[in-house]
Amino acid sequence: MNYFLYVILGLVAGIIGGTFGICGSVLVPLMVFMLGFTQHQAQGTALAVMVMPIGLLAAWRYWQEGYVKIPIVVFICIGFLFGGLIGASLAQGISDSLLKRLFGILLLLVFLRMIFAK
């Protein structure tokens, strides 16, 4: 295992995630294309990374500037707790190739919306 590469990957994903708030959207494709993870492995690993307090310092910086709405965070966390369980359960029944395509479509739709929104 190349632990240094994993640290660099985390550093890059952390910088992009801290800058744009999209860590999982960056980390998953990097793990698939750079490290050869399956889509399931990449998604599971990215979720495990987010469980630990990795984003704590980045979120704290945003909070210091008044950009974090704590009451909303609480409710989103409650929804994410159960939604994550449901989504992870659904993903187990989808083939790796279909899951990769669905993830790509989701990113494409989000990116197009971000680029062309008024």
C-alpha angles and dihedrals in degrees: 000000000000101000092176090059089051091052091049090048090051091048093052093045090046093052092047092042093048091048099043105014093239106112098142092045090057101034096053097055091043091054092047098046103030102034101029095239118159114246090254092050092048094049093045092048093047090051091049090051090054092050091066116070092262094129093044097100093044091049090046091056090051090047091052089058093047097253099122121082102203098193090054091047090057094053094044089051091053091051092043091051092061097029090053091053092049093045093047090050091050092048092057090066095052123086117247094245093050092045090052091051093047090050090050092049090050091051092046092052092047093047093048090049091049093048099044102032116114 
